[in-house]
């Protein structure tokens, strides 16, 4: 009986000499494939060259066109060599209300922000200066990670994006804006999927993350907590089979079908 190992051995019969000029297939392709599989995933490959950036804004109301933007914080999400997502450096600003902005008393009472507080006014920036500074920092991270654009991550992300886009238009910062105009990753949806929770504080607690309600409604604190939550979900939620099926694979299969 011929075993699989026997079948791989050369014929020792002298009457049937082996042609040594015929070499076995090169293992270089196999080795390259194995190296690719062992190589750590790069951030740009995980999200189709989008740089995920967690954003939170604190405002003086719900209307992005008329109500003041008071605070903004942005934290890029990065990926280390072990394949673990983690929050990067924070970029944040206290912002002076734009001229003619509405300051809804109920919104100010909810956030606890006093736009006229002397200590706040000492560090607050106008919208244009703050956004350009933050956008510059994010663009440097984007270039380092070889990503083409930032995508906003937020808890109720379209609220944050609406105020961000309105401020960009008000300050003529469109050419400086690194964010996609309408695409977002929303941690409300991800938290509902992962934990059955939609409130940020409850989702953080379900994930085993600390959350101090006394610090909530600060753009920087809420951004930090949202970034931790987003990273926790990414690091623990299994990717589906064939999740990283690339456009190259599709092109290869299309070309093969036409041959």
Secondary structure by P-SEA (a helix, b strand, c coil): ccccccccccccccccccccccccccaaaaaaaaaaaacccccccccccbbbbbbbbbccccccccccccbbbbbbbbbccccbbbbcccccccccccccccccaaaaaaacccccccccccccccaaaaaaaaaaaaaaaaaaacccbbbbbccaaaaaaaaaaaaaaaacccccccccccbbbbaaaaaaaccccccaaaaaaaacbbbbccccccaaaaaaaaaaaaaaaaacccccccccccaaaaaaaaaaaac
